[in-house]
Amino acid sequence: EWGDSKPIANVRYPNGRVNLVRDPIATGGGGPYISFRLFPKDALRPKDLIEAGSMSEELWEFIKMSIKYGLNGLMVGSTGSGKTTLLTASLEAVPNDYRILLMEDTEEMRLRHKYPDKHIITEECKFNTRDEERNYNLSKLTTNALRQKPDYMSYGEVRDKAAYDMLNGANTGHRVW
């Protein structure tokens, strides 16, 4: 369906994703544009980040204590700064019997592969241009997540109204990491 009426496409494949942009969105005569993002083969665990100097022992202890006592966490940084890597590694501190509900715009974190012993539910946004009722954005997934009784709600990326919904969920006592 990628064409003039749908100039943006996101395609997922087992080892990564591709984003395509064309006219009329890609302007200036340089398009179409294609961006590739490959997923790492192995998940970096906290010990890997500490050994590489990307995270201190003190930060890891802080993250473990935050999760142990039910605090909320928010990773903020520029593109490519390691937010997703840190979030994925941080979830190692969540006890295996806790229910983690992961919501993503495009599946990228692949937590169930990285933590096979954890109780992880993964949900991904779906969009249908023909039927608005069949669109499932992060805002809709968050509203539904509040009914699923997760011990932790986790997000790959949050923007727009979904950020408000995520913070509202945290404000009502749901743990968000």
N, C-alpha and C positions, 0 to 999 in steps of 0.2 A: 504493500500500500504506500510505499515511500514515493512521493511525487509532489506536484505543485500544491495539492490540497493537504498534504501531510509532509512538510519539508524537514521534519526532525524524526530520526529513528534511533532507538536504542535496541541493540541486539546483544543478547547474552549467549555465551557458549561456555562449555565446561571450565575452561581455563582463563576466562576473562570476559570482557565486554567491548563492544564497538559502538561509537556514537557517530551518526551521520547527519550532516546539515547541508542543505542545498537551497537554491533560490526558492522563494523570495526572502528567506531568512539570511542566507549567506550572500552578502552584498559586496559590491566593489569589484566584481569580476574574478575573484580568486577562488571561488568555490566550484564544486562541492568540497566539503571538508570531511575528513575521516579521522577520528581519534580512537586509538587502541589503549586498553588498560588490561594488563595481564595480572592475574591473581598470583600471589606467591605460592610456591609448591608446598612449603612447610610453614606452619604457624609459628610466629615468634612467641615464646613463652616469657614470663617475667625474668627468669634466670638468663635467658638469651639477651634481653634488653639491658640487664644489669651488666653482664659480661662485656657487651658492646659499648657500654658507657652511655647508652641512650636513656637509662633510668637509674636513679640511685636506690640503694637499699632502703633509705629513709622514705622515699616516695612509695616504694612497694609496701612497706610497713603501714604507711598512711592509708593506702588504698585498701589493704586487707582490713584494717581497723574500721574504715568507713563502711565497708560492706558488712562486716561483722555486726556493727551497731545500726544498720539499716539506713545509712545516710544516702543521699542522692549524689550523683556525680555527673559532671558535664565536661566533655573534652572540647576545647576550642583552639583553633589554630588555622594557619593558612593551608592552601592546597598542597598536598604532599608532605605535610609536616609530621605525619605519624599519628594522627588522631585515631584512625581506625585500628592501627596496629596496637596502640596503647589500650583502646577500649577492649579489643579482643583479648589481649593479655590480661587485663584487669579482671575479666569475667572468670578467670581461673580461680579467683578468691571466693566466688559464690559457691556455697555448699552444693554437692551433687544432688541432694534431695530437694533443692529449691527449684521452683518452676520459673524459668527464664523465657519471656516472650520477646523475641527479636523481630522488629519491624523494619523493613528497608524499602526504599524507593525501587532500587534494583538490587537483587540478591548479590552480595559481594563478600560478606564476612564468613559465610560457610561455617558457622559455629558448630553445627552438628558433626561435621567432619573433624573439627579440631578438638572437641570435647565430647567424645561418644558416650561417656558415663554420666553426663549431665542431662537433666530434664529440660530440653530446649524445644520450644515451639517457634517455627519460623514462618513469617508472613511477608508477602511481597505485594506492592501496589500493582494494580491492573487497571488499564484504561481502555475504554470502549468509546470510540468517537460517534457511534451511531445511537447509543443508549446511555444517557447520563446516569441512570440508576445502576448501571453495571460498572461504573467507575469506582475503584477502591483506592483512594489516595491515603496518605499517612494520617490525615485527620480522621477519616472513617475507620481506619484500622485501630487508631488510638481509642476512639469511642467504644469500639467493640472490645478492645483489650481490657478495658476497665471492668467488663462483665466476665472475663475469663479467669479472674482471680490469680494473676501472676504474682510471684514473690518479687520479681524484678521485671520491669519493662526496659528494653534496650533498643536503641535506634541506630541505624547506620549513619544517616544524615537527616537533619531536620531543618525545615525552612517554612516560610509562609505561615498559614493558620495552624499547621501541625505543631509548630513550636509553641504556640499558645496552648494548644490542647495537651501537649506533653507536660508543660509547666503546670497547667491546671490539674492534671492527673497527679503530679508530685505534690501539689498543694492540698489535695484531698487525701493524702496518706499513702499513695502508691509509691513504691520505690522505683526510681528511674536511674539508670546508669548507662 
